[in-house]
Amino acid sequence: MLTQIEGIHHVTSMARDAQVTDRFITGTLGLRRVKKTVNFDAPDVYHLYYANGIGQPGTVMTYFPFPQIVPGRRGAGEVGTTVFSVPEGSLGYWAKRLEDQGVGGLKPEARFGEQRLRFDGADGDGFALVETKGDPRAPWDSADVAPEAAIRGFHSASLVLHDRGGTQALLELMGYRPDAEEDGVLRLSRADANGAGVIDLETRPDAPMARQGAGSVHHIAFAVADDAAQLAVRQRLIEEGFQITPVIDRDYFHSIYFRSPGGVLFEIATNQPGFANDEDMAHLGEALKLPRQHAHLRERLERTLPEIGA
């Protein structure tokens, strides 16, 4: 068993409009933009990071906003729902807030004894809020959201699969253990997680294969403490037959990627060095930060990338 995994590190999705996405995540959901940078492989496109006030792993939602991207098609082989943790008793506040702001797909429900509120993101992203008792993670305290209701970070992610067997075996290797099952959903969790230690597996054999586009999750990343822990995980996964990328320096964490048996792209990301690596904690996400290999493009990118809120 891989004891190094600490839970979800971040979830990365695709969007069509950077300005709309930024307003939704910061204005509607009340997360802090902790980094404004560009896609390493397509520097004409932003990579936007949102989290709690300190950019803590397990709270980080990121976006690639491609202006010409087609809408995604929901289905198997993807993260179907990204779930945020909110305090007990706060779903009524959120239901009114989201309704008042015209958010679609609102649906209260219960799963595994927890009260949840499903809703759609700006591009139809699958989101939910779940009431969690005693989540110690500090929310971003400068947002227009009541502090007693603010998002604490991720609670879980729900993976939609034709067959869960291979993905379940992988997650168990990664230290997750089955907790319960209801209505075709298997819940796995880590007892010693970073607050984002739950993964739900939804088995839907008749679902179409997902097609990535706006509103789709591109990948889900799992956290490890440091480079040594990541290399140990990488070696074990290789021994298990997975095709793993080399370690890639993403400036704010180091990453390795591999495709899970159910088709979902997994990443293992280090907690270090963090989002204060290149700007002061008090000013995270304000200035455009560029990877070294794209620094020479600054003048053009500052002229052509769309303006987003301060």
C-alpha beads as a LAMMPS data file, in Angstrom:
LAMMPS data file: protein, C-alpha beads

310 atoms
309 bonds

1 atom types
1 bond types

-500.0 500.0 xlo xhi
-500.0 500.0 ylo yhi
-500.0 500.0 zlo zhi

Masses

1 110.0

Atoms # bond

1 1 1 0.000 0.000 0.000
2 1 1 1.204 3.487 -0.860
3 1 1 1.118 5.332 2.446
4 1 1 2.483 8.542 0.893
5 1 1 -0.804 9.649 -0.716
6 1 1 -2.509 12.366 1.367
7 1 1 -5.778 12.878 -0.542
8 1 1 -6.735 15.105 -3.441
9 1 1 -4.207 17.841 -4.276
10 1 1 -6.101 19.646 -7.047
11 1 1 -8.689 19.188 -9.773
12 1 1 -8.084 20.723 -13.204
13 1 1 -10.945 21.461 -15.588
14 1 1 -11.399 23.088 -18.975
15 1 1 -13.506 26.158 -19.712
16 1 1 -14.382 28.457 -22.597
17 1 1 -14.177 31.958 -21.099
18 1 1 -11.523 33.039 -18.585
19 1 1 -13.509 36.043 -17.382
20 1 1 -16.739 34.092 -16.827
21 1 1 -14.850 31.299 -15.067
22 1 1 -12.991 33.716 -12.812
23 1 1 -16.196 35.520 -11.817
24 1 1 -17.948 32.246 -11.054
25 1 1 -15.203 30.711 -8.926
26 1 1 -14.249 33.875 -7.036
27 1 1 -17.561 35.742 -7.045
28 1 1 -20.128 32.965 -6.746
29 1 1 -18.178 30.269 -4.892
30 1 1 -15.908 32.614 -2.948
31 1 1 -12.571 30.916 -3.579
32 1 1 -9.369 32.920 -3.814
33 1 1 -7.476 33.149 -7.063
34 1 1 -4.014 32.068 -5.913
35 1 1 -2.199 31.999 -9.262
36 1 1 -2.598 33.592 -12.682
37 1 1 -0.245 31.866 -15.087
38 1 1 -0.366 30.119 -18.470
39 1 1 -0.672 26.603 -19.790
40 1 1 2.838 25.127 -20.050
41 1 1 1.989 23.527 -23.417
42 1 1 -0.203 26.345 -24.820
43 1 1 1.017 29.671 -23.387
44 1 1 -1.646 31.675 -25.206
45 1 1 -4.122 30.129 -22.734
46 1 1 -4.343 30.911 -19.025
47 1 1 -3.863 28.405 -16.266
48 1 1 -5.893 29.805 -13.363
49 1 1 -5.688 28.412 -9.819
50 1 1 -8.269 28.909 -7.056
51 1 1 -8.145 27.719 -3.447
52 1 1 -8.520 28.755 0.161
53 1 1 -6.555 31.738 1.416
54 1 1 -3.189 29.975 1.566
55 1 1 -3.508 27.743 -1.500
56 1 1 -3.548 24.602 0.620
57 1 1 -3.368 21.246 -1.203
58 1 1 -6.795 19.670 -1.071
59 1 1 -8.525 23.003 -1.785
60 1 1 -7.164 23.842 -5.262
61 1 1 -9.442 24.070 -8.325
62 1 1 -7.661 24.976 -11.557
63 1 1 -8.808 25.858 -15.082
64 1 1 -7.558 25.918 -18.645
65 1 1 -9.899 28.394 -20.433
66 1 1 -9.654 27.669 -24.187
67 1 1 -11.728 30.313 -26.064
68 1 1 -12.632 28.045 -29.012
69 1 1 -13.238 24.836 -27.091
70 1 1 -16.406 22.820 -27.756
71 1 1 -18.691 21.826 -24.885
72 1 1 -17.741 18.615 -23.152
73 1 1 -19.972 15.550 -23.253
74 1 1 -20.565 13.944 -19.889
75 1 1 -20.061 10.222 -19.563
76 1 1 -17.813 7.419 -18.385
77 1 1 -14.068 7.752 -17.986
78 1 1 -14.049 11.115 -16.223
79 1 1 -14.489 12.898 -12.924
80 1 1 -18.226 13.495 -13.016
81 1 1 -18.643 15.609 -9.881
82 1 1 -16.192 17.697 -7.882
83 1 1 -17.467 18.061 -4.317
84 1 1 -16.634 20.892 -1.907
85 1 1 -16.874 20.802 1.887
86 1 1 -19.029 23.405 3.654
87 1 1 -20.013 23.685 7.333
88 1 1 -23.004 21.911 8.818
89 1 1 -26.243 23.835 8.410
90 1 1 -25.002 25.983 5.524
91 1 1 -26.750 24.381 2.529
92 1 1 -29.797 26.602 2.929
93 1 1 -27.552 29.645 2.590
94 1 1 -25.916 28.161 -0.493
95 1 1 -29.190 27.142 -2.122
96 1 1 -30.450 30.728 -1.883
97 1 1 -27.136 32.245 -2.951
98 1 1 -26.808 30.033 -6.015
99 1 1 -30.458 30.465 -6.987
100 1 1 -30.201 34.254 -6.634
101 1 1 -27.170 34.225 -8.938
102 1 1 -28.931 32.150 -11.579
103 1 1 -26.853 29.004 -11.148
104 1 1 -28.396 26.001 -12.866
105 1 1 -28.808 22.361 -11.941
106 1 1 -29.636 22.956 -8.276
107 1 1 -30.644 19.697 -6.644
108 1 1 -30.580 18.854 -2.927
109 1 1 -29.863 15.209 -2.184
110 1 1 -28.396 12.835 0.382
111 1 1 -25.542 10.392 -0.128
112 1 1 -24.089 8.115 2.534
113 1 1 -26.022 10.037 5.174
114 1 1 -24.589 13.413 4.120
115 1 1 -26.634 16.367 2.942
116 1 1 -25.519 17.643 -0.467
117 1 1 -26.440 20.306 -2.981
118 1 1 -25.640 19.639 -6.628
119 1 1 -25.211 22.498 -9.089
120 1 1 -23.703 23.344 -12.460
121 1 1 -20.551 25.353 -13.027
122 1 1 -20.173 28.084 -15.619
123 1 1 -19.708 25.524 -18.426
124 1 1 -21.995 22.866 -16.999
125 1 1 -19.279 21.477 -14.719
126 1 1 -20.571 18.894 -12.261
127 1 1 -20.263 20.352 -8.757
128 1 1 -21.728 19.629 -5.338
129 1 1 -21.476 21.030 -1.826
130 1 1 -21.620 18.651 1.129
131 1 1 -22.100 19.556 4.778
132 1 1 -19.084 18.397 6.790
133 1 1 -18.733 18.507 10.558
134 1 1 -15.623 20.076 12.025
135 1 1 -13.592 20.692 8.859
136 1 1 -10.569 22.585 10.269
137 1 1 -9.383 24.113 6.990
138 1 1 -9.634 27.897 6.962
139 1 1 -11.706 29.421 4.140
140 1 1 -10.745 32.479 2.127
141 1 1 -11.967 35.275 4.397
142 1 1 -12.036 38.142 1.889
143 1 1 -14.815 36.807 -0.318
144 1 1 -18.427 37.927 -0.439
145 1 1 -19.568 34.745 1.310
146 1 1 -20.727 34.427 4.911
147 1 1 -17.698 33.091 6.850
148 1 1 -19.866 30.541 8.646
149 1 1 -20.882 29.049 5.278
150 1 1 -17.699 29.416 3.205
151 1 1 -16.133 26.534 1.293
152 1 1 -13.358 24.811 3.244
153 1 1 -11.837 22.841 0.380
154 1 1 -12.571 19.599 -1.422
155 1 1 -14.637 16.918 0.226
156 1 1 -14.373 14.351 -2.575
157 1 1 -14.555 13.608 -6.253
158 1 1 -16.893 11.197 -8.001
159 1 1 -15.482 9.153 -10.887
160 1 1 -17.900 7.798 -13.518
161 1 1 -16.821 4.406 -14.863
162 1 1 -18.106 1.589 -17.040
163 1 1 -16.398 -0.899 -14.710
164 1 1 -14.905 0.101 -11.387
165 1 1 -12.726 -2.958 -10.801
166 1 1 -9.374 -1.682 -12.058
167 1 1 -9.803 1.801 -10.609
168 1 1 -10.864 0.402 -7.246
169 1 1 -7.773 -1.810 -7.158
170 1 1 -5.564 1.177 -8.018
171 1 1 -7.117 3.361 -5.315
172 1 1 -6.716 0.590 -2.767
173 1 1 -3.041 0.394 -3.727
174 1 1 -2.971 4.169 -3.126
175 1 1 -4.222 3.636 0.426
176 1 1 -7.978 4.103 -0.024
177 1 1 -10.342 1.648 1.626
178 1 1 -13.996 0.884 0.797
179 1 1 -16.383 2.466 3.289
180 1 1 -19.897 1.857 1.981
181 1 1 -21.961 1.334 -1.152
182 1 1 -25.373 2.622 -2.146
183 1 1 -27.248 3.001 -5.440
184 1 1 -24.313 1.794 -7.516
185 1 1 -21.806 4.163 -5.867
186 1 1 -18.825 2.787 -3.937
187 1 1 -17.183 5.143 -1.449
188 1 1 -13.478 4.841 -0.682
189 1 1 -11.593 6.987 1.790
190 1 1 -8.310 7.576 3.596
191 1 1 -8.529 8.015 7.355
192 1 1 -5.350 10.138 7.546
193 1 1 -6.111 12.428 4.629
194 1 1 -5.621 16.165 4.169
195 1 1 -9.358 16.871 4.416
196 1 1 -9.976 15.744 0.831
197 1 1 -9.706 12.008 1.320
198 1 1 -12.882 10.628 -0.259
199 1 1 -13.356 9.180 -3.744
200 1 1 -16.711 7.868 -4.981
201 1 1 -16.858 5.390 -7.852
202 1 1 -20.082 5.510 -9.892
203 1 1 -20.510 2.419 -12.057
204 1 1 -22.555 3.252 -15.169
205 1 1 -22.003 0.548 -17.812
206 1 1 -24.508 2.106 -20.242
207 1 1 -23.076 5.638 -20.125
208 1 1 -21.464 7.007 -23.299
209 1 1 -17.738 7.644 -23.169
210 1 1 -17.047 11.168 -22.020
211 1 1 -15.749 13.664 -24.556
212 1 1 -13.535 16.339 -23.089
213 1 1 -14.415 19.968 -23.655
214 1 1 -15.631 22.997 -21.739
215 1 1 -16.974 21.840 -18.377
216 1 1 -14.895 18.634 -18.344
217 1 1 -12.347 17.707 -15.714
218 1 1 -9.009 17.287 -17.451
219 1 1 -7.341 15.437 -14.560
220 1 1 -7.433 14.839 -10.835
221 1 1 -4.236 15.183 -8.801
222 1 1 -3.380 13.376 -5.575
223 1 1 -1.066 14.944 -2.998
224 1 1 2.257 13.732 -1.631
225 1 1 4.470 15.639 0.763
226 1 1 7.651 16.001 -1.277
227 1 1 9.883 14.747 -4.072
228 1 1 11.053 11.667 -2.181
229 1 1 7.497 10.546 -1.549
230 1 1 6.606 11.144 -5.189
231 1 1 9.535 9.092 -6.476
232 1 1 8.591 6.211 -4.181
233 1 1 5.019 6.295 -5.497
234 1 1 6.254 6.503 -9.079
235 1 1 8.502 3.462 -8.684
236 1 1 5.740 1.359 -7.142
237 1 1 3.272 2.301 -9.885
238 1 1 5.826 1.362 -12.542
239 1 1 6.295 -1.989 -10.815
240 1 1 2.514 -2.461 -11.020
241 1 1 2.637 -1.922 -14.791
242 1 1 1.475 1.682 -15.117
243 1 1 2.991 3.941 -17.761
244 1 1 4.149 6.995 -15.821
245 1 1 5.556 10.269 -17.141
246 1 1 8.883 11.601 -15.906
247 1 1 8.702 14.155 -13.106
248 1 1 7.623 17.545 -14.500
249 1 1 8.336 20.816 -12.698
250 1 1 5.109 22.837 -12.618
251 1 1 6.722 25.713 -10.648
252 1 1 4.312 25.337 -7.698
253 1 1 4.520 21.535 -7.411
254 1 1 6.195 18.630 -9.182
255 1 1 3.982 16.281 -11.163
256 1 1 3.798 12.811 -12.640
257 1 1 0.838 11.619 -14.736
258 1 1 -0.696 8.294 -15.701
259 1 1 -3.990 6.995 -17.032
260 1 1 -6.105 5.024 -14.572
261 1 1 -7.769 1.758 -15.701
262 1 1 -11.160 3.466 -16.018
263 1 1 -9.777 6.165 -18.323
264 1 1 -9.436 9.041 -15.842
265 1 1 -6.117 10.908 -15.996
266 1 1 -4.404 10.804 -12.587
267 1 1 -1.598 13.062 -11.383
268 1 1 0.583 12.758 -8.309
269 1 1 1.617 16.272 -7.183
270 1 1 3.946 17.405 -4.410
271 1 1 2.814 19.837 -1.739
272 1 1 6.061 21.752 -2.213
273 1 1 7.093 24.420 -3.110
274 1 1 3.594 25.977 -3.041
275 1 1 1.972 29.053 -4.506
276 1 1 4.067 31.567 -2.551
277 1 1 7.074 30.301 -4.524
278 1 1 7.111 33.393 -6.735
279 1 1 4.875 36.005 -5.088
280 1 1 4.034 37.207 -1.615
281 1 1 1.215 35.363 0.161
282 1 1 -0.705 38.631 0.557
283 1 1 -0.774 39.127 -3.228
284 1 1 -1.308 35.640 -4.587
285 1 1 -2.996 35.511 -7.973
286 1 1 -2.725 39.210 -8.772
287 1 1 0.159 39.408 -11.265
288 1 1 0.661 37.304 -14.388
289 1 1 3.354 34.733 -13.567
290 1 1 5.073 32.964 -16.445
291 1 1 7.070 29.733 -16.520
292 1 1 10.726 30.392 -17.308
293 1 1 10.443 28.932 -20.795
294 1 1 7.676 31.422 -21.655
295 1 1 9.118 34.532 -19.977
296 1 1 10.148 35.961 -23.354
297 1 1 6.458 36.040 -24.364
298 1 1 5.401 38.406 -21.588
299 1 1 4.836 41.521 -23.687
300 1 1 2.638 39.684 -26.188
301 1 1 0.745 37.689 -23.573
302 1 1 -0.024 40.751 -21.454
303 1 1 -1.434 42.350 -24.582
304 1 1 -3.487 39.398 -25.832
305 1 1 -4.708 37.468 -22.792
306 1 1 -8.130 38.665 -21.606
307 1 1 -8.328 40.900 -18.564
308 1 1 -9.706 39.177 -15.491
309 1 1 -10.734 40.626 -12.156
310 1 1 -8.232 41.911 -9.613

Bonds

1 1 1 2
2 1 2 3
3 1 3 4
4 1 4 5
5 1 5 6
6 1 6 7
7 1 7 8
8 1 8 9
9 1 9 10
10 1 10 11
11 1 11 12
12 1 12 13
13 1 13 14
14 1 14 15
15 1 15 16
16 1 16 17
17 1 17 18
18 1 18 19
19 1 19 20
20 1 20 21
21 1 21 22
22 1 22 23
23 1 23 24
24 1 24 25
25 1 25 26
26 1 26 27
27 1 27 28
28 1 28 29
29 1 29 30
30 1 30 31
31 1 31 32
32 1 32 33
33 1 33 34
34 1 34 35
35 1 35 36
36 1 36 37
37 1 37 38
38 1 38 39
39 1 39 40
40 1 40 41
41 1 41 42
42 1 42 43
43 1 43 44
44 1 44 45
45 1 45 46
46 1 46 47
47 1 47 48
48 1 48 49
49 1 49 50
50 1 50 51
51 1 51 52
52 1 52 53
53 1 53 54
54 1 54 55
55 1 55 56
56 1 56 57
57 1 57 58
58 1 58 59
59 1 59 60
60 1 60 61
61 1 61 62
62 1 62 63
63 1 63 64
64 1 64 65
65 1 65 66
66 1 66 67
67 1 67 68
68 1 68 69
69 1 69 70
70 1 70 71
71 1 71 72
72 1 72 73
73 1 73 74
74 1 74 75
75 1 75 76
76 1 76 77
77 1 77 78
78 1 78 79
79 1 79 80
80 1 80 81
81 1 81 82
82 1 82 83
83 1 83 84
84 1 84 85
85 1 85 86
86 1 86 87
87 1 87 88
88 1 88 89
89 1 89 90
90 1 90 91
91 1 91 92
92 1 92 93
93 1 93 94
94 1 94 95
95 1 95 96
96 1 96 97
97 1 97 98
98 1 98 99
99 1 99 100
100 1 100 101
101 1 101 102
102 1 102 103
103 1 103 104
104 1 104 105
105 1 105 106
106 1 106 107
107 1 107 108
108 1 108 109
109 1 109 110
110 1 110 111
111 1 111 112
112 1 112 113
113 1 113 114
114 1 114 115
115 1 115 116
116 1 116 117
117 1 117 118
118 1 118 119
119 1 119 120
120 1 120 121
121 1 121 122
122 1 122 123
123 1 123 124
124 1 124 125
125 1 125 126
126 1 126 127
127 1 127 128
128 1 128 129
129 1 129 130
130 1 130 131
131 1 131 132
132 1 132 133
133 1 133 134
134 1 134 135
135 1 135 136
136 1 136 137
137 1 137 138
138 1 138 139
139 1 139 140
140 1 140 141
141 1 141 142
142 1 142 143
143 1 143 144
144 1 144 145
145 1 145 146
146 1 146 147
147 1 147 148
148 1 148 149
149 1 149 150
150 1 150 151
151 1 151 152
152 1 152 153
153 1 153 154
154 1 154 155
155 1 155 156
156 1 156 157
157 1 157 158
158 1 158 159
159 1 159 160
160 1 160 161
161 1 161 162
162 1 162 163
163 1 163 164
164 1 164 165
165 1 165 166
166 1 166 167
167 1 167 168
168 1 168 169
169 1 169 170
170 1 170 171
171 1 171 172
172 1 172 173
173 1 173 174
174 1 174 175
175 1 175 176
176 1 176 177
177 1 177 178
178 1 178 179
179 1 179 180
180 1 180 181
181 1 181 182
182 1 182 183
183 1 183 184
184 1 184 185
185 1 185 186
186 1 186 187
187 1 187 188
188 1 188 189
189 1 189 190
190 1 190 191
191 1 191 192
192 1 192 193
193 1 193 194
194 1 194 195
195 1 195 196
196 1 196 197
197 1 197 198
198 1 198 199
199 1 199 200
200 1 200 201
201 1 201 202
202 1 202 203
203 1 203 204
204 1 204 205
205 1 205 206
206 1 206 207
207 1 207 208
208 1 208 209
209 1 209 210
210 1 210 211
211 1 211 212
212 1 212 213
213 1 213 214
214 1 214 215
215 1 215 216
216 1 216 217
217 1 217 218
218 1 218 219
219 1 219 220
220 1 220 221
221 1 221 222
222 1 222 223
223 1 223 224
224 1 224 225
225 1 225 226
226 1 226 227
227 1 227 228
228 1 228 229
229 1 229 230
230 1 230 231
231 1 231 232
232 1 232 233
233 1 233 234
234 1 234 235
235 1 235 236
236 1 236 237
237 1 237 238
238 1 238 239
239 1 239 240
240 1 240 241
241 1 241 242
242 1 242 243
243 1 243 244
244 1 244 245
245 1 245 246
246 1 246 247
247 1 247 248
248 1 248 249
249 1 249 250
250 1 250 251
251 1 251 252
252 1 252 253
253 1 253 254
254 1 254 255
255 1 255 256
256 1 256 257
257 1 257 258
258 1 258 259
259 1 259 260
260 1 260 261
261 1 261 262
262 1 262 263
263 1 263 264
264 1 264 265
265 1 265 266
266 1 266 267
267 1 267 268
268 1 268 269
269 1 269 270
270 1 270 271
271 1 271 272
272 1 272 273
273 1 273 274
274 1 274 275
275 1 275 276
276 1 276 277
277 1 277 278
278 1 278 279
279 1 279 280
280 1 280 281
281 1 281 282
282 1 282 283
283 1 283 284
284 1 284 285
285 1 285 286
286 1 286 287
287 1 287 288
288 1 288 289
289 1 289 290
290 1 290 291
291 1 291 292
292 1 292 293
293 1 293 294
294 1 294 295
295 1 295 296
296 1 296 297
297 1 297 298
298 1 298 299
299 1 299 300
300 1 300 301
301 1 301 302
302 1 302 303
303 1 303 304
304 1 304 305
305 1 305 306
306 1 306 307
307 1 307 308
308 1 308 309
309 1 309 310
